[in-house]
Each structure stands twice: as C-alpha cells, then as structure tokens.
C-alpha cells in the first residue's frame, strides 16, 4: 500500500469507526479514461454487511471525501464488502469468529496435514481449536497460532 492510500485510510477510517466498521482494503488507481477509488469495508465484529449498509456507508465516505477533498482529479468511488471469503490477519479478532468456517494453512504440518477446513471452536492466548470432518467422523485439532501461515474465513460448499 502506498503513502497516498494510507493517507486516505487515515482520513476515512474515523468515519467508519463511528459506524462500527473499518476499511479492509483501499486502492486508488489512475486510469487512461477513468480514475477509481476502491474501498472494501468490513464490520468490526465480522458480521455481514447488507446492501443497505453498503449504500449508507458509501454515502458517508462520499461526504467525507467531498469535505476533505484529498483527490483533486475526477474519479469514481467503488465501495463494497470484502466478501464472504476473506483472510483474517488480526488474530485478536478470532474470538468474534467462533463457530465460523475456516481454511487454516499451516507453516508446519500437524498429523501430516498442512491445510485444515473446519469450524473455529475455541480461541486461547496461544492456540485455536478447529473441528473438522473426515468422512463421517468429527475430529478436533489444536493449532498453535504461531504455526498458522494463513487463516481464511470461508464458506462451506
């Protein structure tokens, strides 16, 4: 992320914090025909944003951008959610996601497996507990947070 994008986040995030949301991703791209400011939002508790929520938050962001005028040229504002599948980088948010379905990629395998798909059961200071199925049997794996390469909130297909 470049310095301009970081500056935009600093301008816009306080308005989102008042709505119990945060900017998950922001990018300003200059194009040949059109400049686009793309913003992905997420609720602080990782619950779902509705279309009405996105419209409301988009209006707040638009007003804040008009008020502060950080972008001098014409641009389009594209506001959305980060979607149903998203990486969770801040492990302090994991307790908010208990019961959610995850893909956990490990740095070092456990029982010969590098990837686990399952439901987050428990979060402790240093470990998480994930329940997963092998055929008809439910199993639980305890994973050290330090061994997690990537934790992705995902959907079960």
C-alpha positions in Angstrom: 0.0 0.0 0.0 1.4 3.4 -1.0 1.5 6.5 1.1 -1.4 8.1 -0.6 -3.6 5.1 0.1 -2.5 5.1 3.8 -3.3 8.8 4.0 -6.8 8.2 2.6 -7.4 5.5 5.2 -6.4 7.9 7.9 -8.9 10.4 6.6 -11.8 7.9 6.1 -11.4 5.3 8.9 -12.7 7.6 11.8 -16.0 8.0 10.0 -16.2 4.2 9.5 -15.3 3.6 13.2 -18.4 5.6 14.2 -20.4 3.0 12.2 -18.6 0.1 13.9 -16.8 -0.7 10.6 -13.3 -0.5 9.2 -11.6 -0.2 5.8 -10.4 -3.7 4.9 -8.8 -2.6 1.6 -8.3 0.7 -0.2 -6.8 1.4 -3.6 -6.7 4.5 -5.8 -5.8 3.7 -9.4 -5.4 6.3 -12.2 -6.5 5.0 -15.5 -6.4 6.4 -19.0 -10.1 7.1 -19.2 -11.1 6.9 -15.5 -9.7 7.1 -12.0 -11.1 4.7 -9.5 -11.1 4.7 -5.7 -11.9 1.2 -4.5 -12.8 0.6 -0.8 -13.8 -2.7 0.8 -15.5 -2.4 4.2 -15.9 -4.8 7.0 -17.9 -4.7 10.2 -15.7 -4.7 13.3 -17.4 -7.9 14.5 -17.1 -9.5 11.0 -20.9 -9.9 10.7 -22.4 -9.4 7.3 -22.9 -6.1 5.7 -26.2 -5.8 3.8 -26.6 -3.9 0.5 -28.4 -1.2 2.5 -25.4 -1.0 4.8 -23.0 -0.6 1.9 -25.2 2.2 0.4 -25.3 4.0 3.7 -21.5 3.7 4.3 -20.8 4.7 0.7 -22.8 7.9 1.3 -20.8 8.7 4.5 -17.5 8.0 2.7 -18.6 10.2 -0.3 -19.4 13.1 2.1 -16.1 12.8 3.9 -14.2 12.8 0.6 -16.1 15.9 -0.6 -15.4 17.6 2.8 -11.7 16.9 2.8 -11.1 16.8 -0.9 -7.9 14.7 -0.9 -8.3 13.7 -4.6 -8.2 16.7 -6.9 -9.0 14.9 -10.2 -12.3 13.3 -11.2 -12.7 9.7 -10.0 -15.3 7.0 -9.4 -15.9 5.7 -5.9 -16.4 1.9 -5.7 -17.5 0.8 -2.2 -18.1 -2.9 -1.5 -17.5 -5.6 1.2 -14.5 -7.8 1.2 -16.8 -10.7 0.5 -17.7 -14.0 2.2 -14.1 -15.4 1.8 -11.5 -13.2 3.5 -8.2 -13.6 5.2 -8.1 -12.9 8.9 -4.8 -11.2 9.6 -5.5 -9.9 13.0 -5.8 -12.9 15.3 -7.1 -10.8 18.1 -10.4 -10.8 16.1 -10.7 -14.6 16.2 -12.9 -14.7 19.3 -15.5 -12.8 17.3 -15.5 -15.6 14.7 -16.2 -18.6 16.9 -18.4 -21.1 15.1 -17.4 -19.7 11.7 -15.9 -22.0 8.9 -12.2 -21.5 8.2 -9.4 -22.7 6.0 -6.3 -22.8 8.1 -2.9 -23.2 6.3 0.0 -24.2 8.4 3.7 -23.4 8.4 4.5 -26.9 9.7 2.1 -29.9 9.2 0.1 -31.5 12.0 -0.5 -35.2 11.6 0.8 -34.8 8.0 -1.7 -32.1 7.0 -0.9 -28.6 6.0 -4.4 -27.4 5.4 -7.5 -27.8 7.7 -11.1 -26.9 6.8 -13.4 -26.7 9.8 -15.3 -24.7 12.4 -13.5 -22.5 14.9 -14.4 -23.9 18.3 -12.1 -22.2 20.8 -9.5 -19.4 20.9 -6.9 -19.2 23.6 -3.9 -16.9 24.0 -1.6 -19.2 22.0 -3.8 -21.8 20.3 -7.1 -22.3 18.5 -9.3 -25.4 18.3 -10.8 -26.4 15.0 -13.4 -29.1 14.4 -13.4 -30.8 11.0 -14.8 -34.0 9.4 -13.1 -36.9 7.9 -15.8 -38.9 6.2 -18.4 -39.4 8.9 -16.2 -38.8 11.9 -15.7 -35.4 13.6 -12.2 -34.6 14.8 -10.7 -31.7 16.6 -7.2 -30.3 16.0 -5.4 -27.8 18.4 -3.2 -25.4 16.4 -0.6 -23.1 17.8 -1.3 -19.6 16.5 2.4 -19.3 15.7 2.1 -22.2 13.3 -0.7 -20.5 11.2 0.5 -19.3 7.9 -2.9 -18.1 6.7 -6.4 -18.1 8.3 -9.2 -17.6 5.8 -12.8 -17.2 6.7 -14.6 -19.1 4.0 -17.8 -20.8 3.1 -18.6 -24.5 3.3 -19.5 -26.0 -0.1 
